[in-house]
């Protein structure tokens, strides 16, 4: 059994969506001054490796805390998109996913190599509208990507977000280390912080290989 951490650590110099504020991490007590250490965190619900809930874009839709815990655990398949620039096509999905019984589809683009650089926020691969529509029709719990967003960075309609969130398929963004996962099914654990009425939340995401029986 191998445990693979797919999570970016949260730090003040983390990559963030353009226009968002960087997290602030402040020492509120130190061992030297108080005999113990505590920190205060100020951050967006979409900071770092995080999960989007339907309530992120759809009025009255489910928040993350309204999903049962088991929704964030399941069989995951990594789809290799390393050679794709621009849009990930429907034909690419059909070729690699057909017959696989996965509850999570994770898109490996390799874009996490640009983490904490300006390049991370621009020109990353995304699903085509047709590919997102096809994927959203599957019986999935979630879809993830090692990029800033499941949509183009300049998108105003966020069509891919809507495709998945309308089906209560959660979206995991800013993953990393997907290249370390095998091409076979793994067991995924993507547990978000339990925040009341949350539109999104940072998550610790790990994969266990081979998949648990």
N, CA and C of each residue as an Amber inpcrd file, in Angstrom:
protein
   639
   0.8490000  -1.2020000   0.0000000   0.0000000   0.0000000   0.0000000
   0.8770000   1.2420000   0.0000000   0.5070000   2.2050000  -0.8160000
   1.2270000   3.4770000  -0.8730000   0.2360000   4.6170000  -0.6620000
   0.6210000   5.5950000   0.1500000  -0.2100000   6.7740000   0.3750000
   0.4320000   7.9550000  -0.3420000  -0.3250000   8.6040000  -1.2280000
   0.1750000   9.7230000  -2.0220000  -0.5940000  10.9850000  -1.6380000
   0.1410000  11.9960000  -1.2060000  -0.4850000  13.2660000  -0.8170000
  -0.6770000  14.1180000  -2.0720000  -1.9050000  14.5060000  -2.3350000
  -2.2500000  15.2680000  -3.5390000  -2.5450000  16.7300000  -3.2150000
  -2.0650000  17.2000000  -2.0590000  -2.4480000  18.4940000  -1.5150000
  -1.2890000  19.4840000  -1.5120000  -1.5550000  20.7210000  -1.9370000
  -0.5950000  21.8100000  -1.7550000  -0.7260000  22.3650000  -0.3350000
   0.3690000  22.5540000   0.3870000   0.2630000  23.1770000   1.7110000
  -0.1340000  24.6430000   1.5900000  -0.8940000  25.1300000   2.5560000
  -1.3150000  26.5300000   2.5680000  -0.2120000  27.3760000   3.2010000
   0.1890000  28.4210000   2.4910000   1.2120000  29.3440000   2.9750000
   0.9210000  30.7210000   2.3970000   1.5230000  31.7710000   2.9200000
   1.2400000  33.1200000   2.4100000   1.6000000  33.3310000   0.9470000
   2.5340000  32.5320000   0.4100000   2.9500000  32.6990000  -0.9850000
   2.3000000  31.6840000  -1.9130000   1.1580000  31.1420000  -1.4920000
   0.4220000  30.1540000  -2.2720000  -0.1090000  30.7720000  -3.5700000
  -0.3010000  29.9640000  -4.6150000  -0.9590000  30.4440000  -5.8310000
  -2.4410000  30.6370000  -5.5510000  -2.9910000  31.7740000  -5.9760000
  -4.4020000  32.0860000  -5.7440000  -5.0570000  32.5350000  -7.0260000
  -6.3890000  32.4250000  -7.0640000  -7.1310000  32.8760000  -8.2390000
  -6.9840000  34.3910000  -8.3570000  -6.7570000  34.9030000  -9.5830000
  -6.5920000  36.3560000  -9.7520000  -7.7470000  37.1370000  -9.1290000
  -7.4120000  38.0990000  -8.2970000  -8.4190000  38.9060000  -7.6160000
  -8.6910000  38.4750000  -6.1880000  -8.3760000  37.2090000  -5.8660000
  -8.5300000  36.7400000  -4.4890000  -7.3840000  37.2720000  -3.6280000
  -7.6140000  37.2890000  -2.3290000  -6.5730000  37.7160000  -1.4100000
  -5.7780000  36.5140000  -0.9140000  -4.4900000  36.7130000  -0.7690000
  -3.6260000  35.6440000  -0.2660000  -3.9540000  35.3680000   1.1970000
  -3.7690000  34.1200000   1.6230000  -4.0200000  33.8200000   3.0320000
  -3.0510000  34.5620000   3.9440000  -3.5340000  34.8830000   5.1290000
  -2.6990000  35.5220000   6.1480000  -2.5770000  34.5560000   7.3260000
  -1.3670000  34.2290000   7.6860000  -1.1030000  33.3180000   8.7980000
  -0.2770000  34.0770000   9.8300000  -0.8630000  34.3040000  10.9910000
  -0.2530000  35.1490000  12.0130000  -0.0180000  34.3550000  13.2950000
   1.1560000  34.5030000  13.8620000   1.4240000  33.9150000  15.1780000
   0.6840000  34.7390000  16.2310000  -0.2130000  34.1020000  16.9510000
  -0.9180000  34.7780000  18.0390000  -0.3120000  34.4560000  19.3920000
   0.4620000  33.4020000  19.4430000   1.2130000  33.0660000  20.6530000
   2.4170000  32.2300000  20.2500000   3.5020000  32.3970000  20.9420000
   4.6990000  31.5960000  20.6830000   5.1290000  30.9120000  21.9780000
   5.8810000  29.8360000  21.8210000   6.3690000  29.1130000  22.9860000
   7.3020000  30.0000000  23.8170000   8.1030000  30.8220000  23.1130000
   9.0430000  31.6880000  23.8180000   8.3250000  32.7070000  24.7020000
   7.2010000  33.2440000  24.1910000   6.5060000  34.3100000  24.9240000
   5.4110000  33.8110000  25.8470000   4.7570000  32.6920000  25.4530000
   3.5590000  32.2570000  26.1820000   3.6490000  30.8280000  26.7120000
   4.6260000  30.0900000  26.2360000   4.7180000  28.6950000  26.6560000
   3.9330000  27.7500000  25.7640000   3.2780000  28.2750000  24.7620000
   2.5420000  27.4750000  23.7790000   2.5010000  28.2640000  22.4670000
   2.1220000  27.5850000  21.4010000   2.0770000  28.2340000  20.0840000
   0.6950000  28.1230000  19.4730000   0.1610000  29.2280000  18.9600000
  -1.0950000  29.2340000  18.2090000  -0.9600000  30.1990000  17.0340000
  -1.7840000  29.9570000  16.0180000  -1.7880000  30.8150000  14.8360000
  -3.2190000  31.2400000  14.5030000  -3.3510000  32.3870000  13.9040000
  -4.6380000  32.8350000  13.3670000  -4.5860000  32.7680000  11.8520000
  -5.6100000  32.1580000  11.2520000  -5.6640000  31.9900000   9.8060000
  -6.7660000  32.8660000   9.2220000  -6.4270000  33.6300000   8.1860000
  -7.4170000  34.3970000   7.4310000  -7.2880000  33.9750000   5.9740000
  -8.3110000  33.3160000   5.4470000  -8.1860000  32.7770000   4.0960000
  -9.5570000  32.5950000   3.4440000  -9.5530000  32.6070000   2.1310000
 -10.7500000  32.3430000   1.3370000 -11.1150000  30.8710000   1.4280000
 -12.3850000  30.5760000   1.2450000 -12.8250000  29.1750000   1.2170000
 -12.2640000  28.4310000   0.0080000 -11.7100000  29.1680000  -0.9600000
 -11.1540000  28.5670000  -2.1740000  -9.6290000  28.5960000  -2.1770000
  -9.0380000  28.5940000  -1.0000000  -7.5880000  28.6490000  -0.8720000
  -6.9510000  27.2860000  -1.0970000  -5.8960000  27.2720000  -1.8930000
  -5.1000000  26.0600000  -2.0780000  -5.8940000  24.9120000  -2.6730000
  -5.5190000  23.6990000  -2.3090000  -6.2630000  22.5090000  -2.7260000
  -7.6060000  22.5500000  -2.0030000  -8.6720000  22.6860000  -2.7800000
  -9.9900000  22.8970000  -2.1670000 -11.0770000  22.2110000  -2.9780000
 -12.2700000  22.1340000  -2.3770000 -13.4150000  21.4930000  -3.0130000
 -14.5400000  22.5030000  -3.1520000 -15.1090000  22.5840000  -4.3630000
 -16.2660000  23.4460000  -4.6280000 -17.5520000  22.6700000  -4.4120000
 -18.5010000  23.2910000  -3.7270000 -19.8400000  22.7240000  -3.5400000
 -20.7980000  23.3210000  -4.5630000 -21.9400000  22.6820000  -4.8060000
 -22.9430000  23.2710000  -5.7020000 -23.3380000  24.6880000  -5.3030000
 -23.3470000  24.9760000  -3.9930000 -23.7270000  26.3090000  -3.5070000
 -22.7560000  27.4000000  -3.9500000 -21.6080000  27.0210000  -4.4610000
 -20.6400000  27.9960000  -4.9650000 -21.2500000  28.8470000  -6.0810000
 -22.0870000  28.2200000  -6.9170000 -22.6440000  28.9360000  -8.0760000
 -24.1630000  28.8700000  -8.1770000 -24.7890000  27.9700000  -7.4380000
 -26.2240000  27.7380000  -7.6090000 -26.9670000  28.1180000  -6.3280000
 -27.8550000  29.0760000  -6.4510000 -28.5980000  29.5560000  -5.2810000
 -29.4440000  28.4340000  -4.6760000 -29.3310000  28.2450000  -3.3790000
 -30.1250000  27.2420000  -2.6770000 -29.6170000  25.8260000  -2.8100000
 -28.4920000  25.6360000  -3.5190000 -27.9590000  24.2800000  -3.7160000
 -27.1780000  23.8280000  -2.4880000 -26.7460000  22.5570000  -2.5090000
 -26.0580000  21.9620000  -1.3680000 -24.7480000  22.6710000  -1.0490000
 -24.5120000  22.8390000   0.2450000 -23.2140000  23.2650000   0.7300000
 -22.4120000  22.0180000   1.1000000 -21.1120000  22.1650000   1.2720000
 -20.2720000  20.9880000   1.5220000 -20.6830000  20.2360000   2.7790000
 -21.0820000  20.9700000   3.8150000 -21.4410000  20.3170000   5.0670000
 -22.7380000  19.5150000   4.9680000 -23.4890000  19.6930000   3.8780000
 -24.7320000  18.9400000   3.6810000 -24.4990000  17.6030000   2.9790000
 -23.2840000  17.3670000   2.5020000 -22.9360000  16.0680000   1.9310000
 -22.5130000  15.1290000   3.0530000 -22.8850000  13.8460000   2.9770000
 -22.3760000  12.8820000   3.9600000 -20.8800000  12.6740000   3.7580000
 -20.1890000  12.2990000   4.8120000 -18.7340000  12.1360000   4.7380000
 -18.3140000  11.1430000   3.6580000 -19.1340000  10.1030000   3.4300000
 -18.7420000   9.0820000   2.4470000 -18.7250000   9.6110000   1.0180000
 -19.3330000  10.7900000   0.7870000 -19.2990000  11.3730000  -0.5570000
 -17.8720000  11.7580000  -0.9490000 -17.0030000  11.9350000   0.0370000
 -15.6430000  12.4040000  -0.2140000 -14.6110000  11.2750000  -0.1820000
 -15.1010000  10.0580000  -0.2560000 -14.2380000   8.8800000  -0.2850000
 -14.7150000   7.9690000  -1.4120000 -13.7930000   7.4730000  -2.2240000
 -14.2250000   6.5640000  -3.2760000 -13.1210000   6.1840000  -4.2400000
 -13.5070000   5.4240000  -5.2420000 -12.5760000   4.9030000  -6.2360000
 -12.2500000   5.9960000  -7.2580000 -10.9460000   6.2270000  -7.4480000
 -10.5020000   7.3200000  -8.3180000  -9.6480000   6.8030000  -9.4690000
  -9.8280000   7.4300000 -10.6170000  -9.0370000   7.1210000 -11.8050000
  -8.3580000   8.3920000 -12.2870000  -7.0440000   8.3240000 -12.4840000
  -6.2900000   9.4530000 -13.0310000  -6.2850000   9.3520000 -14.5550000
  -6.6530000  10.4470000 -15.2110000  -6.6710000  10.5020000 -16.6730000
  -5.4730000  11.3220000 -17.1440000  -4.5630000  10.7090000 -17.8740000
  -3.3440000  11.3690000 -18.3290000  -3.6530000  12.3540000 -19.4570000
  -3.4530000  13.6460000 -19.1670000  -3.6770000  14.7010000 -20.1650000
  -2.4040000  15.5160000 -20.3730000  -1.2560000  14.9060000 -20.1010000
   0.0130000  15.6320000 -20.1270000   0.3580000  16.1830000 -21.5030000
  -0.0840000  15.5120000 -22.5460000   0.2760000  15.9430000 -23.9000000
  -0.7590000  16.8700000 -24.5240000  -1.7250000  17.2930000 -23.7160000
  -2.8150000  18.1170000 -24.2490000  -2.5830000  19.5870000 -23.9230000
  -2.6600000  20.4160000 -24.9540000  -2.6100000  21.8640000 -24.7760000
  -3.9680000  22.4170000 -25.1940000  -4.5010000  23.3110000 -24.4130000
  -5.8180000  23.8660000 -24.7430000  -6.9180000  23.0630000 -24.0950000
  -7.7820000  22.4570000 -24.9120000  -8.9430000  21.7570000 -24.3770000
  -8.7690000  20.2400000 -24.3880000  -9.2640000  19.6190000 -23.3290000
  -9.2860000  18.1650000 -23.2230000 -10.5590000  17.6860000 -23.9020000
 -10.4350000  16.8960000 -24.9340000 -11.5580000  16.5620000 -25.8030000
 -12.3940000  15.4030000 -25.2740000 -13.6070000  15.3060000 -25.7910000
 -14.4960000  14.1920000 -25.4790000 -13.8760000  12.8770000 -25.9270000
 -13.2600000  12.8460000 -27.0950000 -12.6720000  11.6010000 -27.5990000
 -11.5700000  11.1080000 -26.6680000 -10.8330000  12.0160000 -26.0580000
  -9.7800000  11.6220000 -25.1220000 -10.3890000  10.9560000 -23.8900000
 -11.4780000  11.5170000 -23.3810000 -12.1570000  10.9210000 -22.2320000
 -12.6930000   9.5370000 -22.5710000 -13.3830000   9.4400000 -23.6890000
 -14.0030000   8.1660000 -24.0760000 -12.9550000   7.0730000 -24.2430000
 -11.8130000   7.4580000 -24.7580000 -10.7480000   6.4860000 -25.0310000
 -10.1590000   5.9240000 -23.7450000 -10.1030000   6.7310000 -22.6750000
  -9.3990000   6.3300000 -21.4680000 -10.3050000   5.9380000 -20.3020000
 -11.5700000   6.3520000 -20.3440000 -12.4530000   6.0980000 -19.2010000
 -13.4170000   4.9460000 -19.4560000 -13.6860000   4.6440000 -20.7060000
 -14.6820000   3.6260000 -21.0510000 -14.4460000   2.3250000 -20.2800000
 -15.4860000   1.8670000 -19.5930000 -15.4210000   0.6090000 -18.8740000
 -14.8400000   0.6940000 -17.4790000 -14.3170000   1.8430000 -17.1000000
 -13.7310000   2.0050000 -15.7700000 -14.8170000   2.3740000 -14.7640000
 -14.7900000   1.7410000 -13.6120000 -15.7970000   1.9920000 -12.5910000
 -15.2120000   2.9020000 -11.5130000 -15.1280000   4.1830000 -11.8470000
 -14.5580000   5.1650000 -10.9320000 -15.6500000   6.0790000 -10.3960000
 -15.4290000   6.5690000  -9.1780000 -16.3370000   7.5480000  -8.5820000
 -15.7530000   8.9610000  -8.6510000 -14.4420000   9.0280000  -8.8470000
 -13.7450000  10.3020000  -9.0280000 -12.8760000  10.2040000 -10.2710000
 -12.9190000  11.2250000 -11.1010000 -12.0090000  11.3390000 -12.2420000
 -11.0680000  12.4970000 -11.9540000  -9.7560000  12.2280000 -12.0030000
  -8.7350000  13.2300000 -11.7140000  -7.9420000  13.5050000 -12.9920000
  -7.8840000  14.7500000 -13.4060000  -7.2510000  15.1350000 -14.6670000
  -5.8040000  15.5620000 -14.4180000  -4.8870000  14.7670000 -14.9170000
  -3.4530000  15.0300000 -14.7830000  -2.9780000  15.8600000 -15.9720000
  -2.7390000  17.1470000 -15.7540000  -2.2360000  18.0270000 -16.8080000
  -0.7650000  18.3650000 -16.6150000  -0.2480000  18.1660000 -15.3990000
   1.1230000  18.5440000 -15.0920000   1.2940000  20.0240000 -14.7920000
   0.1610000  20.7500000 -14.7480000   0.2500000  22.2030000 -14.5530000
   0.7350000  22.5700000 -13.1520000   0.6920000  21.6330000 -12.2190000
   1.1790000  21.9260000 -10.8660000   2.6740000  22.2450000 -10.8520000
   3.3660000  21.9770000 -11.9550000   4.7840000  22.3430000 -12.0310000
   4.9690000  23.8600000 -12.0220000   3.8880000  24.6020000 -12.3270000
   3.9580000  26.0670000 -12.3380000   3.4980000  26.6870000 -11.0160000
   3.2180000  25.8480000 -10.0220000   2.7170000  26.3340000  -8.7340000
   3.6310000  27.4340000  -8.1800000   3.0200000  28.4760000  -7.6490000
   3.7100000  29.6290000  -7.0670000   4.4880000  30.4320000  -8.1100000
   4.0470000  30.3550000  -9.3760000   4.5850000  31.2240000 -10.4250000
   3.4110000  31.8930000 -11.1400000   3.6840000  32.9550000 -11.8570000
   2.6400000  33.6600000 -12.6030000   2.0180000  32.7640000 -13.6610000
   2.8120000  31.8560000 -14.2300000   2.3280000  30.9740000 -15.2990000
   1.1900000  30.0730000 -14.8360000   1.1150000  29.7920000 -13.5340000
   0.0940000  28.8730000 -13.0240000  -1.3190000  29.3740000 -13.2950000
  -1.4860000  30.6830000 -13.3670000  -2.8230000  31.2810000 -13.4850000
  -3.3090000  31.4410000 -14.9200000  -2.5260000  31.0150000 -15.9010000
  -2.8710000  31.2980000 -17.2920000  -2.6700000  30.0760000 -18.1900000
  -3.5410000  29.9620000 -19.2000000  -3.3530000  29.0340000 -20.3240000
  -3.2870000  27.5560000 -19.9390000  -3.8800000  27.1750000 -18.8080000
  -3.8560000  25.7660000 -18.4250000  -4.9280000  24.9820000 -19.1840000
  -4.7410000  23.6740000 -19.3720000  -5.7320000  22.8610000 -20.0900000
  -7.0300000  22.7500000 -19.2930000  -8.1430000  22.7290000 -20.0180000
  -9.4530000  22.5310000 -19.3940000 -10.2870000  21.6000000 -20.2750000
 -11.3370000  21.0600000 -19.7010000 -12.2550000  20.2220000 -20.4640000
 -13.0190000  21.0590000 -21.4900000 -13.2320000  20.4930000 -22.6650000
 -14.1430000  21.1200000 -23.6160000 -15.5630000  21.0260000 -23.0590000
 -16.4550000  21.8420000 -23.5790000 -17.8480000  21.8140000 -23.1200000
 -18.4450000  20.4310000 -23.3460000 -18.1510000  19.8140000 -24.4900000
 -18.6890000  18.4840000 -24.7990000 -18.1320000  17.4360000 -23.8350000
 -16.8410000  17.5520000 -23.5280000 -16.2160000  16.5960000 -22.6140000
 -16.7910000  16.7340000 -21.2060000 -16.9840000  17.9620000 -20.7540000
 -17.5540000  18.1910000 -19.4210000 -18.9860000  17.6600000 -19.3450000
 -19.7490000  17.8690000 -20.3960000 -21.1350000  17.3840000 -20.4320000
 -21.1740000  15.8640000 -20.3460000 -20.3000000  15.2050000 -21.0910000
 -20.2470000  13.7390000 -21.0850000 -19.8240000  13.2190000 -19.7110000
 -18.8150000  13.8500000 -19.1260000 -18.3080000  13.4120000 -17.8320000
 -19.3490000  13.6200000 -16.7320000 -20.0890000  14.7260000 -16.8210000
 -21.1080000  15.0230000 -15.8160000 -22.2760000  14.0460000 -15.8720000
 -22.4220000  13.3420000 -16.9900000 -23.5090000  12.3590000 -17.1200000
 -23.1660000  11.0280000 -16.4600000 -21.9090000  10.8520000 -16.0420000
 -21.5090000   9.6210000 -15.3800000 -21.9100000   9.6650000 -13.9040000
 -21.9220000   8.5090000 -13.2700000 -22.2690000   8.4280000 -11.8440000
 -21.0100000   8.7230000 -11.0180000 -20.6920000  10.0000000 -10.8940000
 -19.4790000  10.4100000 -10.2050000 -19.7950000  11.1350000  -8.8990000
 -18.8670000  11.0340000  -7.9720000 -18.9340000  11.8530000  -6.7590000
 -18.1860000  13.1610000  -6.9590000 -17.1090000  13.1150000  -7.7400000
 -16.3210000  14.3190000  -7.9140000 -15.3910000  14.2290000  -9.1050000
 -14.9210000  15.3980000  -9.5290000 -13.9180000  15.4990000 -10.5840000
 -12.8520000  16.4700000 -10.0990000 -11.5760000  16.1300000 -10.3620000
 -10.4910000  16.9660000  -9.8760000  -9.4940000  17.2860000 -10.9660000
  -8.6870000  18.3370000 -10.7180000  -7.6990000  18.7700000 -11.6980000
  -6.5270000  19.4250000 -10.9760000  -5.3230000  19.3060000 -11.5420000
  -4.1330000  19.9030000 -10.9360000  -3.8730000  21.3000000 -11.4950000
  -4.9460000  22.0490000 -11.6890000  -4.9050000  23.4200000 -12.1910000
  -5.6990000  24.3230000 -11.2610000  -5.6890000  25.6030000 -11.5910000
  -6.3730000  26.6120000 -10.7920000  -7.8810000  26.4660000 -10.8390000
  -8.4040000  25.9600000 -11.9870000  -9.8580000  25.9090000 -12.1700000
 -10.2150000  24.8360000 -13.1840000 -11.4700000  24.3890000 -13.1320000
 -11.9950000  23.4390000 -14.1110000 -12.4670000  24.1680000 -15.3680000
 -12.5040000  25.5000000 -15.3050000 -12.8720000  26.3410000 -16.4420000
 -11.6870000  27.1960000 -16.8720000 -11.7830000  27.7780000 -18.0760000
 -10.7680000  28.7180000 -18.5310000 -10.6170000  29.8480000 -17.5160000
  -9.4000000  30.3480000 -17.3100000  -9.1820000  31.3820000 -16.2980000
  -9.9460000  32.6750000 -16.5630000 -10.2700000  32.9440000 -17.8350000
 -11.0000000  34.1690000 -18.1720000 -12.4890000  33.9230000 -18.3950000
 -12.9710000  32.7360000 -18.0500000 -14.3800000  32.4090000 -18.2550000
 -15.2650000  33.2060000 -17.3000000 -16.3640000  33.7300000 -17.8260000
 -17.3530000  34.4250000 -16.9890000 -18.5870000  33.5560000 -16.7810000
 -18.8320000  32.6090000 -17.6860000 -20.0100000  31.7470000 -17.5690000
 -19.7460000  30.5250000 -16.6920000 -18.4830000  30.1200000 -16.5780000
 -18.0920000  28.9580000 -15.7680000 -18.9510000  27.7380000 -16.1140000
 -19.0400000  27.4640000 -17.4090000 -19.9200000  26.4000000 -17.9060000
 -19.5620000  25.0340000 -17.3500000 -18.2650000  24.7290000 -17.2370000
 -17.8730000  23.4180000 -16.7200000 -18.2420000  23.2740000 -15.2490000
 -18.0370000  24.3190000 -14.4810000 -18.4770000  24.2980000 -13.0850000
 -19.9670000  23.9570000 -13.0060000 -20.7490000  24.6540000 -13.8010000
 -22.2010000  24.4430000 -13.7590000 -22.5660000  23.0120000 -14.1310000
 -21.8980000  22.4590000 -15.1350000 -22.1990000  21.0860000 -15.5760000
 -22.0910000  20.1080000 -14.4120000 -21.0170000  20.2250000 -13.6500000
 -20.7820000  19.2790000 -12.5590000 -21.6060000  19.6090000 -11.3170000
 -21.6250000  20.8560000 -10.9450000 -22.2900000  21.2270000  -9.6940000
 -23.8000000  21.0340000  -9.7700000 -24.3750000  21.1850000 -10.9560000
 -25.8170000  20.9270000 -11.1090000 -26.1520000  19.4590000 -10.8680000
 -25.1700000  18.5710000 -11.0610000 -25.3510000  17.1290000 -10.8120000
 -24.8470000  16.7260000  -9.4230000 -24.4980000  17.7080000  -8.5990000
 -23.9450000  17.4800000  -7.2560000 -22.6580000  16.6660000  -7.3090000
 -21.8840000  16.9140000  -8.3710000 -20.5400000  16.3620000  -8.4980000
 -19.5830000  17.4490000  -8.0090000 -18.9000000  17.2050000  -6.8850000
 -18.0320000  18.2310000  -6.3420000 -16.7850000  18.3720000  -7.2130000
 -16.1590000  19.5410000  -7.1400000 -14.9940000  19.8530000  -7.9630000
 -13.7930000  20.0760000  -7.0480000 -12.7160000  19.3460000  -7.3240000
 -11.4820000  19.4710000  -6.5410000 -10.4430000  20.1830000  -7.4120000
  -9.9830000  21.3380000  -6.9560000  -9.0400000  22.1380000  -7.7440000
  -7.7110000  22.2920000  -7.0090000  -6.6660000  22.5880000  -7.7780000
  -5.3100000  22.7850000  -7.2500000  -4.7440000  21.4990000  -6.6300000
  -4.9770000  20.3800000  -7.2940000  -4.3370000  19.1340000  -6.8650000
  -2.8620000  19.1310000  -7.2750000  -2.1130000  18.2190000  -6.7170000
  -0.7070000  18.0450000  -7.0990000  -0.3270000  16.5750000  -6.9740000
   0.8110000  16.2250000  -7.5420000   1.3650000  14.8610000  -7.4570000
   0.5050000  13.7960000  -8.1370000  -0.3700000  14.1840000  -9.0500000
  -1.1800000  13.1830000  -9.7470000  -0.3110000  12.2420000 -10.5840000
   0.8480000  12.7390000 -11.0090000   1.7510000  11.8970000 -11.8100000
   2.3140000  10.7380000 -10.9980000   2.2200000  10.8150000  -9.6780000
   2.7150000   9.7300000  -8.8230000   1.7080000   8.5960000  -8.6870000
   0.4890000   8.8240000  -9.1660000  -0.5430000   7.7940000  -9.0420000
  -0.4820000   6.8110000 -10.2050000  -0.8780000   5.5720000  -9.9710000
  -0.8760000   4.5680000 -11.0480000  -2.0310000   4.8040000 -12.0120000
  -1.9910000   4.1240000 -13.1370000  -3.0700000   4.2520000 -14.1280000
  -4.2820000   3.4100000 -13.7570000  -4.1540000   2.6210000 -12.7010000
  -5.2660000   1.8010000 -12.2310000  -6.0640000   2.5550000 -11.1700000
  -7.1640000   1.9570000 -10.7300000  -8.0270000   2.5760000  -9.7260000
  -7.3070000   2.6770000  -8.3730000  -7.4210000   3.8440000  -7.7360000
  -6.9170000   4.0660000  -6.3840000  -8.0830000   4.4710000  -5.4880000
  -7.8680000   4.4360000  -4.2000000  -8.8690000   4.8990000  -3.2450000
  -8.5430000   6.3400000  -2.8730000  -9.5120000   7.2220000  -3.0590000
  -9.3070000   8.6450000  -2.8180000 -10.0220000   9.0870000  -1.5510000
  -9.3450000   9.9240000  -0.7800000  -9.9270000  10.5640000   0.4030000
  -9.7350000  12.0720000   0.2250000 -10.8300000  12.7950000   0.0540000
 -10.7390000  14.2460000  -0.1790000 -11.6810000  14.9580000   0.7970000
 -11.2730000  15.0270000   2.0450000 -12.1430000  15.5170000   3.1070000
 -11.9700000  17.0200000   3.3100000 -13.0010000  17.8080000   3.0020000
 -12.9080000  19.2530000   3.2090000 -13.0950000  19.6140000   4.6760000
 -12.6080000  20.7950000   5.0620000 -12.9100000  21.3050000   6.3880000
 -14.4230000  21.3670000   6.5550000 -14.8920000  20.9740000   7.7160000
 -16.3350000  20.9660000   7.9710000 -16.7500000  22.3570000   8.4510000
 -17.1780000  23.1790000   7.5000000 -17.5620000  24.5610000   7.7700000
 -19.0470000  24.7090000   7.4700000 -19.7810000  25.2800000   8.3660000
 -21.2190000  25.4500000   8.1780000 -21.5130000  26.3090000   6.9500000
 -22.4800000  25.8520000   6.1360000 -22.9570000  26.5930000   4.9550000
 -21.8200000  26.9500000   3.9990000 -20.9070000  26.0140000   3.7900000
 -19.7000000  26.2970000   3.0090000 -19.9040000  26.1360000   1.5080000
 -19.5540000  27.1750000   0.7540000 -19.5700000  27.1140000  -0.7140000
 -18.3660000  26.3380000  -1.2330000 -17.3140000  26.3020000  -0.4100000
 -16.0870000  25.5760000  -0.7330000 -15.2760000  25.4840000   0.5500000
 -14.2220000  24.6770000   0.5290000 -13.3570000  24.5800000   1.6940000
 -12.0310000  23.9290000   1.3060000 -10.9390000  24.3600000   1.9110000
  -9.6740000  23.6450000   1.7240000  -9.8240000  22.2000000   2.1800000
  -9.0490000  21.3150000   1.5380000  -9.1580000  19.8840000   1.8420000
  -7.7790000  19.2500000   1.8600000  -7.6120000  18.2200000   2.6670000
  -6.4310000  17.3600000   2.5890000  -6.8320000  16.1820000   1.7180000
  -6.1830000  16.0410000   0.5910000  -6.5550000  15.0140000  -0.3840000
  -5.4120000  14.0030000  -0.4910000  -5.7400000  12.7390000  -0.2720000
  -4.7380000  11.6730000  -0.4040000  -5.3140000  10.5250000  -1.2220000
  -4.4070000   9.7940000  -1.8450000  -4.7880000   8.5790000  -2.5780000
  -4.0620000   7.4010000  -1.9560000  -4.7590000   6.2840000  -1.8530000
  -4.1680000   5.0460000  -1.3430000  -4.1810000   4.0380000  -2.4760000
  -3.0100000   3.5000000  -2.8010000  -2.8960000   2.5260000  -3.8870000
  -2.2800000   1.2340000  -3.3660000  -2.7060000   0.0730000  -3.8400000
  -3.8500000  -0.1070000  -4.7270000  -5.1520000   0.1790000  -4.0010000
  -6.2600000   0.2610000  -4.7670000  -7.5480000   0.5810000  -4.1660000
  -7.9350000  -0.4340000  -3.1100000  -8.5560000   0.0470000  -2.0500000
  -9.0530000  -0.8550000  -1.0090000 -10.1920000  -1.6900000  -1.5640000
 -10.2530000  -2.9330000  -1.1730000 -11.3200000  -3.8190000  -1.6570000
 -12.6370000  -3.4320000  -1.0550000
